[in-house]
Amino acid sequence: MNAGALFYFPMNLENEIVLVTGGAVRIGRAICVAFAEAGAKLAIHYNNSGKEAEKLLKELGGKKAGHKTVKCELSDLEAAEKLIPSLGKIDILINNASIYFPCPLAKENIAGAKHQLDINFRAPLILMKKFQQQNIKEGCIINLLDRRITKTFPDDGSYALSKKALAKATTTAALQWAPRIRVNGVAPGAVLPPRGMEKSKMKIQIAMTPMKKAPTPEDVAKACIFLAETDSITGQIIFVDGGQHL
């Protein structure tokens, strides 16, 4: 430790069992790496990213290091019900998996709306409830949200609705499940371009942020580590968006 440092924050995640949904790629991957470096044991959830999940598992030290991968189609809500019981005890749940298909409400079909709501809200809510039902003395839930939860945009549809609903579930569960279960959220901004988005559009978004730069997946992961380690915080949402929500 630097002798001139005023504070020292020790890692207290050693051997904590962490389930990260959508943990094989993008932001989820960065979260898994950060928690593994903090000493946690990872359950890396994936659906279509099996190769990436196995590659990450190997990079983190594999099963010998206490990590594992788990496949589950979260739009299958019955499968989502079984995910946590199939893993045994989980200390930290990170609801990261989501899909993003921006579409105004008037143009959105019911099937597409249901699919986004199922994966982005209903499945995380199921996992939260199953986590809370565990026989554990204390636990931590972190929900990945979106900077859009504070405002309304012209292209808002089921994606924005799903994230706003999950944000409300975050604060509601934090109040109802305290002191045993802490529940917090992290709301990223323009971290990575959605699949199919032109780079020019991403640059425009970044230029409009007060900080004039994009947050990184590692920035989001650091926020998750902070919330997992700080036992006195619940019901909070940290925006990692360069001030984009302001």
C-alpha positions, 0 to 999 in steps of 0.5 A: 500500500502507498504510504501516502494513501489516506484509505485502503480498500481490501478485497473481501470477495475471496471465494465468493461464488458469483453468477454473471449472466451473459458473462462470456462476452462484452461487458459481462466478460470484463465483469467476470475477469474483475471478480476472478482477479478479486478472488471470486469463483465464477459461474459464467452464464452463456446462451449462444456464446459457448466458445467464448465462455469456454475460452474465458473459463480457460483464461481464468484458470478453469475448473481447478480455480473454482470457475465453471460455465453454465448454459441457459436460454433466459427467454425460457422462463422455466429454464431461468427458474432452474438456473440458480438451484442447479448451481447450488449456493450463490453469494453474488448475482449479477444480472448482465445479460440483455438484448437490445432492439431499439424500436418505437412502440407504434412499430414494435410487434408483440413477439419482439416486445415480449422477447425483450421484456422476458430477457431484460426484465422477467428473467432477471426478476426470476433470478433475483427471487430465486437468489433471495430464496436461498438459505444464505445469511447475506447476499448481493445482487447487481443489476445492469441497467442503462442510462436511458432509465432517467429519460424518454427518447423518441426510439424508446420501446420495450428495451427502455421499458424493460430497463426501467422496470428492472431499475424499479425492481432493484430499489423495491427489492433493496427495501424489501429484502434488507438487511439480508440481501443488498440490491444495487444497479449499474447503468452504463452509457455508450460503452460498446456499440450495439451489434449493427450500429455504425461507428459514426453514430457511436462517435456522435453519442460519445461527443454528446457526453459531458466527459467526451469519452466512452466508458470502458467495460472495465469501468463498469466492472469496477463499479460492480466490484465496488458495490459487491465489496461495500456492505453498507450500500443498497438501493443505489444505481451508479451511472457509468456513462460519462455524465450522459444521463444528466 
